[in-house]
Amino acid sequence: MTEETTTPAPVASTGADCPPDRLAINPTSPFFDVDKLQRGIGIRFKGVVRKNVEEYCISEGWVRVQAGKSMDRKGNPLTIKLNGPVEAWYEDLGDDAPVAKL
């Protein structure tokens, strides 16, 4: 007897239906990509779906989130880097979307 799992199998982040390994929402970042962000990216960090991620990297296993309402001198939010397992998927593909993770 086998158990069915609801978690999709790991997928390489090179496919067209998988988000990139690293992505940021800040337009000044070299990892900013408006086309990919418009599709909607879902992020699961340490098993919890997060909506407040500023930047993520799947291969290095970290996310950057805003640290309260603090801003730097240029008006950008201050962020903190949290380490742990990261999973990403495109939200426009629905519940059966391929998940990019390690």
DRENZA-769301 format. One record per residue: x, y, z of N, C-alpha, C, CB in turn; residue in one letter. Coordinates in Angstrom, 2 decimals. Glycine has a CB too. Example, Ala and Ser with C-alpha at 12.3 -4.5 7.8 and 13.67 -1.06 7.14 Angstrom:
BEGIN
SITE     n.xx     n.yy     n.zz    ca.xx    ca.yy    ca.zz     c.xx     c.yy     c.zz    cb.xx    cb.yy    cb.zz  rest
SITE    13.19    -5.69     7.80    12.30    -4.50     7.80    13.20    -3.30     7.80    11.31    -4.47     9.05     a
SITE    12.85    -2.25     7.08    13.67    -1.06     7.14    12.90     0.03     7.87    14.08    -0.60     5.72     s
//
This chain:
BEGIN
SITE     n.xx     n.yy     n.zz    ca.xx    ca.yy    ca.zz     c.xx     c.yy     c.zz    cb.xx    cb.yy    cb.zz  rest
SITE     0.84    -1.16     0.00     0.00     0.00     0.00     0.90     1.24     0.00    -0.96    -0.01     1.21     m
SITE     0.62     2.19    -0.87     1.42     3.41    -0.96     0.60     4.60    -0.48     1.91     3.64    -2.40     t
SITE     1.30     5.56     0.07     0.63     6.78     0.52     0.72     7.83    -0.58     1.26     7.31     1.83     e
SITE    -0.36     8.55    -0.79    -0.36     9.64    -1.76     0.03    10.92    -1.04    -1.75     9.79    -2.45     e
SITE     0.87    11.70    -1.69     1.26    12.97    -1.10     0.67    14.10    -1.92     2.80    13.11    -1.02     t
SITE     0.36    15.19    -1.26    -0.20    16.34    -1.96     0.87    17.32    -2.38    -1.22    17.03    -1.08     t
SITE     2.11    17.09    -1.94     3.21    17.98    -2.31     3.74    17.58    -3.67     4.33    17.95    -1.24     t
SITE     3.85    18.54    -4.62     4.39    18.22    -5.93     5.86    17.80    -5.83     4.24    19.41    -6.87     p
SITE     6.30    17.02    -6.80     7.69    16.57    -6.83     8.62    17.74    -7.12     7.87    15.46    -7.88     a
SITE     9.88    17.69    -6.65    10.82    18.76    -6.94    11.02    18.91    -8.44    12.16    18.49    -6.25     p
SITE    11.10    20.14    -8.89    11.26    20.44   -10.30    12.43    21.39   -10.46     9.97    21.05   -10.90     v
SITE    13.23    21.17   -11.49    14.33    22.09   -11.77    13.76    23.45   -12.13    15.25    21.55   -12.90     a
SITE    14.44    24.50   -11.72    13.91    25.85   -11.94    14.25    26.39   -13.33    14.44    26.80   -10.88     s
SITE    14.53    25.51   -14.27    14.87    25.96   -15.61    13.70    25.87   -16.57    16.02    25.15   -16.15     t
SITE    12.60    25.24   -16.17    11.45    25.10   -17.05    10.68    26.40   -17.19    10.54    24.02   -16.54     g
SITE     9.87    26.47   -18.23     9.08    27.69   -18.48     7.99    27.87   -17.43     8.46    27.64   -19.87     a
SITE     7.54    26.78   -16.82     6.47    26.87   -15.83     6.98    26.98   -14.40     5.57    25.68   -15.95     d
SITE     8.29    27.09   -14.21     8.87    27.24   -12.87     9.45    28.64   -12.72     9.96    26.16   -12.61     c
SITE     9.29    29.24   -11.57     9.88    30.57   -11.34    11.40    30.50   -11.32     9.36    31.16   -10.02     p
SITE    12.06    31.64   -11.46    13.53    31.63   -11.45    14.07    31.30   -10.06    14.07    33.00   -11.91     p
SITE    15.35    30.94   -10.00    16.00    30.61    -8.75    16.04    31.80    -7.80    17.42    30.11    -9.01     d
SITE    16.18    32.99    -8.35    16.25    34.20    -7.52    15.41    35.30    -8.16    17.72    34.66    -7.33     r
SITE    14.64    36.01    -7.35    13.77    37.07    -7.85    13.57    38.12    -6.77    12.41    36.50    -8.31     l
SITE    13.50    39.39    -7.18    13.31    40.50    -6.24    12.19    41.40    -6.74    14.62    41.31    -6.06     a
SITE    11.50    42.09    -5.81    10.43    43.01    -6.20    10.92    44.44    -6.32     9.30    42.94    -5.20     i
SITE    12.17    44.70    -5.93    12.74    46.04    -6.02    13.21    46.31    -7.45    13.92    46.20    -5.01     n
SITE    12.68    47.35    -8.13    13.06    47.60    -9.53    14.53    47.92    -9.73    12.24    48.74   -10.06     p
SITE    15.26    48.33    -8.70    16.68    48.63    -8.86    17.56    47.39    -8.74    17.11    49.65    -7.84     t
SITE    16.99    46.27    -8.36    17.74    45.02    -8.20    18.02    44.38    -9.56    16.98    44.04    -7.29     s
SITE    19.19    43.76    -9.73    19.46    43.04   -10.98    18.59    41.79   -11.13    20.93    42.65   -11.06     p
SITE    17.93    41.35   -10.07    17.09    40.16   -10.11    15.60    40.50   -10.26    17.30    39.34    -8.86     f
SITE    15.28    41.74   -10.60    13.92    42.19   -10.81    13.48    41.80   -12.22    13.80    43.73   -10.60     f
SITE    12.28    41.21   -12.35    11.72    40.84   -13.65    10.21    41.05   -13.59    12.07    39.34   -14.04     d
SITE     9.75    42.15   -14.22     8.35    42.53   -14.14     7.43    41.48   -14.76     8.13    43.87   -14.81     v
SITE     7.85    40.83   -15.84     7.00    39.83   -16.50     6.72    38.65   -15.58     7.66    39.35   -17.79     d
SITE     7.74    38.20   -14.87     7.55    37.06   -13.96     6.75    37.47   -12.74     8.91    36.49   -13.53     k
SITE     6.95    38.67   -12.25     6.20    39.14   -11.08     4.72    39.33   -11.39     6.79    40.44   -10.57     l
SITE     4.40    39.74   -12.61     2.99    39.93   -12.98     2.23    38.62   -13.02     2.90    40.61   -14.34     q
SITE     2.91    37.51   -13.23     2.24    36.22   -13.21     1.81    35.83   -11.80     3.15    35.15   -13.79     r
SITE     2.48    36.38   -10.80     2.19    36.04    -9.41     3.06    34.89    -8.95     0.71    35.69    -9.24     g
SITE     3.86    35.13    -7.94     4.76    34.11    -7.41     4.30    33.74    -6.01     6.25    34.61    -7.40     i
SITE     4.12    32.45    -5.78     3.82    31.96    -4.44     5.12    31.50    -3.80     2.78    30.81    -4.48     g
SITE     5.31    31.85    -2.53     6.53    31.48    -1.80     6.14    30.72    -0.53     7.37    32.74    -1.45     i
SITE     6.76    29.56    -0.35     6.61    28.81     0.89     7.99    28.78     1.54     6.04    27.36     0.63     r
SITE     8.08    29.32     2.76     9.34    29.37     3.49     9.18    28.61     4.80     9.78    30.84     3.76     f
SITE     9.99    27.58     4.98     9.91    26.70     6.16     8.50    26.13     6.33    10.32    27.46     7.44     k
SITE     7.86    25.79     5.22     6.55    25.16     5.26     5.38    26.10     5.40     6.52    24.21     6.35     g
SITE     5.62    27.42     5.47     4.56    28.41     5.64     4.52    29.31     4.41     4.77    29.25     6.94     v
SITE     3.34    29.50     3.84     3.18    30.39     2.69     3.33    31.83     3.18     1.79    30.18     1.98     v
SITE     4.25    32.58     2.55     4.53    33.96     2.96     4.11    34.91     1.85     6.06    34.15     3.29     r
SITE     3.51    36.03     2.23     3.08    37.05     1.28     3.93    38.31     1.37     1.63    37.40     1.53     k
SITE     4.88    38.37     2.32     5.65    39.58     2.55     7.11    39.46     2.11     5.58    39.95     4.00     n
SITE     7.41    38.62     1.15     8.79    38.38     0.71     9.20    39.46    -0.28     8.94    36.98     0.07     v
SITE    10.32    40.12    -0.01    10.87    41.14    -0.90    11.79    40.52    -1.96    11.65    42.19    -0.08     e
SITE    12.51    39.47    -1.59    13.46    38.80    -2.48    13.65    37.38    -1.96    14.83    39.57    -2.57     e
SITE    13.94    36.43    -2.87    14.19    35.07    -2.44    15.28    34.44    -3.31    12.91    34.23    -2.50     y
SITE    15.92    33.40    -2.78    16.87    32.60    -3.54    16.67    31.15    -3.12    18.35    33.08    -3.29     c
SITE    16.26    30.32    -4.05    15.96    28.93    -3.76    17.25    28.14    -3.51    15.17    28.29    -4.90     i
SITE    18.25    28.31    -4.37    19.47    27.51    -4.26    20.27    27.82    -3.00    20.33    27.72    -5.48     s
SITE    20.25    29.07    -2.54    20.98    29.43    -1.34    20.12    29.30    -0.08    21.50    30.86    -1.45     e
SITE    18.81    29.13    -0.24    17.91    28.88     0.88    17.68    30.07     1.79    18.44    27.76     1.68     g
SITE    17.24    31.20     1.21    16.94    32.37     2.03    15.86    33.22     1.39    18.18    33.20     2.25     w
SITE    15.23    34.04     2.23    14.27    35.06     1.79    14.62    36.35     2.50    12.79    34.63     2.08     v
SITE    14.26    37.47     1.89    14.37    38.78     2.54    12.95    39.28     2.76    15.22    39.79     1.67     r
SITE    12.68    39.69     4.00    11.37    40.24     4.35    11.57    41.61     4.99    10.60    39.28     5.31     v
SITE    10.53    42.42     4.90    10.60    43.77     5.46    10.65    43.69     6.99     9.38    44.61     5.00     q
SITE    11.52    44.52     7.58    11.69    44.56     9.04    10.81    45.68     9.61    13.19    44.78     9.42     a
SITE     9.58    45.37     9.86     8.65    46.36    10.39     8.36    47.46     9.39     9.21    46.97    11.66     g
SITE     8.21    48.70     9.89     7.92    49.83     9.01     9.16    50.71     8.82     6.78    50.67     9.58     k
SITE    10.32    50.21     9.20    11.57    50.98     9.09    11.96    51.19     7.64    12.71    50.26     9.83     s
SITE    12.45    52.39     7.36    12.90    52.74     6.01    14.34    53.23     6.08    11.97    53.82     5.37     m
SITE    15.07    53.04     4.97    16.41    53.60     4.91    16.32    55.05     4.45    17.31    52.77     3.97     d
SITE    17.45    55.70     4.28    17.44    57.12     3.93    16.93    57.41     2.53    18.81    57.69     4.08     r
SITE    16.86    56.38     1.69    16.34    56.55     0.34    14.86    56.18     0.24    17.13    55.70    -0.64     k
SITE    14.25    55.81     1.35    12.83    55.48     1.37    12.52    54.03     1.08    12.13    56.32     0.38     g
SITE    13.54    53.19     0.98    13.33    51.76     0.76    13.15    51.06     2.10    14.53    51.14    -0.02     n
SITE    12.33    50.02     2.15    12.14    49.31     3.42    13.42    48.58     3.84    10.98    48.31     3.31     p
SITE    13.69    48.57     5.14    14.80    47.78     5.66    14.35    46.32     5.67    15.23    48.25     7.10     l
SITE    15.25    45.43     5.27    14.91    44.02     5.18    15.85    43.20     6.04    14.95    43.53     3.73     t
SITE    15.36    42.02     6.42    16.20    41.05     7.11    16.22    39.77     6.29    15.68    40.79     8.56     i
SITE    17.33    39.06     6.37    17.51    37.83     5.62    17.25    36.65     6.55    18.94    37.75     5.01     k
SITE    16.31    35.79     6.15    15.97    34.60     6.92    16.42    33.37     6.15    14.45    34.54     7.21     l
SITE    17.10    32.45     6.82    17.61    31.24     6.17    16.70    30.06     6.42    19.02    30.92     6.65     n
SITE    16.51    29.22     5.39    15.69    28.03     5.51    15.26    27.56     4.13    14.47    28.30     6.39     g
SITE    14.54    26.45     4.06    14.09    25.92     2.78    13.04    26.83     2.12    13.51    24.52     2.96     p
SITE    13.23    27.07     0.82    12.35    27.97     0.05    11.75    27.19    -1.11    13.14    29.22    -0.46     v
SITE    10.47    27.37    -1.34     9.77    26.79    -2.49     9.03    27.92    -3.20     8.79    25.64    -2.06     e
SITE     9.01    27.88    -4.52     8.33    28.93    -5.30     7.53    28.30    -6.43     9.35    29.94    -5.85     a
SITE     6.42    28.96    -6.80     5.59    28.51    -7.90     4.84    29.70    -8.47     4.60    27.40    -7.45     w
SITE     4.37    29.54    -9.71     3.55    30.58   -10.33     2.10    30.37    -9.89     3.66    30.54   -11.89     y
SITE     1.49    31.41    -9.34     0.12    31.30    -8.84    -0.91    31.25    -9.97    -0.18    32.47    -7.94     e
SITE    -0.56    31.75   -11.16    -1.52    31.74   -12.26    -1.75    30.35   -12.84    -1.05    32.67   -13.34     d
SITE    -0.94    29.36   -12.44    -1.11    27.99   -12.95    -2.06    27.15   -12.10     0.25    27.30   -13.02     l
SITE    -2.54    27.71   -11.00    -3.50    26.99   -10.16    -2.85    26.12    -9.11    -4.38    26.14   -11.02     g
SITE    -3.64    25.20    -8.56    -3.19    24.38    -7.45    -2.18    23.29    -7.86    -4.38    23.73    -6.79     d
SITE    -2.16    22.91    -9.12    -1.26    21.86    -9.58     0.00    22.40   -10.23    -1.97    20.96   -10.55     d
SITE     0.38    23.62    -9.89     1.55    24.27   -10.48     2.83    23.54   -10.04     1.61    25.77   -10.09     a
SITE     3.80    23.40   -10.97     5.09    22.81   -10.57     5.80    23.73    -9.58     5.99    22.56   -11.82     p
SITE     6.43    23.13    -8.58     7.10    23.87    -7.51     8.60    23.78    -7.72     6.69    23.33    -6.11     v
SITE     9.29    24.93    -7.68    10.74    24.96    -7.76    11.28    24.93    -6.34    11.24    26.20    -8.53     a
SITE    12.08    23.92    -6.03    12.68    23.80    -4.70    13.91    22.92    -4.81    11.67    23.22    -3.66     k
SITE    14.67    22.86    -3.72    15.84    21.97    -3.69    15.51    20.66    -3.08    16.98    22.60    -2.93     l
//
